[in-house]
Amino acid sequence: MLLCVSNVFMVLAWYAHLKMSEQFSWFRSWPLIAVIAFSWAIAFFEYMCQVPANRIGFRDNGGPFDIVQLKIIQKVITLVIFTLFSMWAFKLELRWNHLAAFVCIVLAVYFVFKK
């Protein structure tokens, strides 16, 4: 759950400013450094969830996953949350090539967990 929450904040930190620039003219006039600071403020909350999630989930700390498994899980969660956000905020239409790429990433999960 912490990985999911952290990825919501990450997607917002990385992409919400693009949507805000569309919606609010005052935000569009912000200098790049202000947009970066805005994104860092959101990313702080991502780190507040991501770091504990990795610490709790890591095998050497008593968790069930090795470092590669943690990273692959995080990437899949990021992809799902990014896709949902893009479909909602930017009206992204999923095409066959998007789905093919998702299948490849799911296969990566399969292979990283295979003994």
C-alpha positions as CSV (number, residue, x, y, z in Angstrom):
1,M,0.0,0.0,0.0
2,L,2.9,2.4,0.8
3,L,4.3,1.8,-2.7
4,C,0.9,2.7,-4.2
5,V,0.5,5.9,-2.2
6,S,4.1,6.9,-2.9
7,N,3.5,6.4,-6.7
8,V,0.3,8.6,-6.6
9,F,2.5,11.4,-5.2
10,M,5.2,10.7,-7.7
11,V,2.9,10.9,-10.7
12,L,1.4,14.1,-9.3
13,A,4.9,15.6,-8.7
14,W,6.1,14.7,-12.2
15,Y,2.9,15.4,-14.3
16,A,0.3,17.5,-12.4
17,H,2.1,20.7,-13.3
18,L,1.4,20.0,-16.9
19,K,-2.3,19.7,-16.3
20,M,-2.3,22.7,-14.0
21,S,-0.7,24.8,-16.8
22,E,-3.6,23.8,-19.0
23,Q,-6.2,24.7,-16.3
24,F,-4.8,27.8,-14.6
25,S,-3.2,30.7,-16.5
26,W,-1.6,32.0,-13.4
27,F,0.3,28.7,-13.0
28,R,1.5,28.8,-16.6
29,S,3.4,32.1,-15.8
30,W,5.4,30.5,-13.0
31,P,9.1,30.3,-13.7
32,L,10.6,26.8,-14.1
33,I,12.3,27.0,-10.7
34,A,9.0,27.6,-9.0
35,V,7.4,24.6,-10.8
36,I,10.4,22.5,-9.7
37,A,9.9,23.6,-6.1
38,F,6.2,22.9,-6.3
39,S,7.0,19.4,-7.6
40,W,9.6,18.8,-4.9
41,A,7.0,19.7,-2.3
42,I,4.8,17.0,-3.6
43,A,7.7,14.6,-4.0
44,F,8.4,15.0,-0.3
45,F,5.3,13.0,0.5
46,E,6.3,10.4,-2.1
47,Y,9.6,9.8,-0.2
48,M,7.7,9.7,3.1
49,C,5.9,6.6,1.7
50,Q,8.5,5.1,-0.7
51,V,11.4,4.9,1.8
52,P,9.5,3.0,4.5
53,A,7.9,0.8,1.8
54,N,11.3,-0.2,0.5
55,R,12.7,-0.6,4.0
56,I,9.8,-2.8,5.2
57,G,9.7,-4.9,2.0
58,F,13.4,-5.5,1.6
59,R,14.5,-9.1,2.5
60,D,17.5,-8.0,4.5
61,N,15.1,-6.1,6.8
62,G,12.8,-9.0,7.3
63,G,10.6,-8.3,4.2
64,P,9.8,-10.8,1.5
65,F,11.5,-9.1,-1.5
66,D,15.0,-8.7,-2.9
67,I,16.1,-5.3,-4.3
68,V,15.3,-6.2,-7.9
69,Q,11.9,-7.5,-7.0
70,L,11.1,-4.3,-5.1
71,K,12.1,-2.2,-8.1
72,I,10.1,-4.2,-10.6
73,I,7.0,-4.1,-8.3
74,Q,7.5,-0.3,-8.0
75,K,7.7,0.1,-11.8
76,V,4.5,-1.9,-12.4
77,I,2.7,0.2,-9.8
78,T,4.0,3.4,-11.4
79,L,2.8,2.3,-14.8
80,V,-0.7,1.5,-13.6
81,I,-1.0,4.7,-11.6
82,F,0.5,6.8,-14.5
83,T,-1.9,5.2,-16.9
84,L,-5.0,5.8,-14.8
85,F,-3.8,9.4,-14.2
86,S,-3.2,10.0,-17.9
87,M,-6.5,8.6,-18.9
88,W,-8.3,10.8,-16.3
89,A,-6.3,14.0,-16.6
90,F,-5.1,14.0,-20.2
91,K,-7.8,11.8,-21.7
92,L,-5.2,9.3,-22.9
93,E,-6.6,6.6,-25.2
94,L,-5.0,3.3,-24.7
95,R,-3.8,1.7,-28.0
96,W,-2.6,-1.7,-28.8
97,N,1.1,-0.7,-28.5
98,H,0.5,0.6,-25.0
99,L,-1.1,-2.7,-24.0
100,A,1.8,-4.7,-25.6
101,A,4.3,-2.6,-23.6
102,F,2.3,-3.4,-20.4
103,V,2.4,-7.1,-21.2
104,C,6.2,-6.9,-21.5
105,I,6.4,-5.2,-18.1
106,V,4.2,-7.8,-16.5
107,L,6.4,-10.5,-18.1
108,A,9.4,-8.7,-16.4
109,V,7.6,-9.3,-13.1
110,Y,7.1,-13.0,-13.9
111,F,10.8,-13.4,-14.8
112,V,12.2,-11.5,-11.8
113,F,10.2,-13.7,-9.4
114,K,11.1,-17.0,-11.2
115,K,13.6,-19.1,-9.3
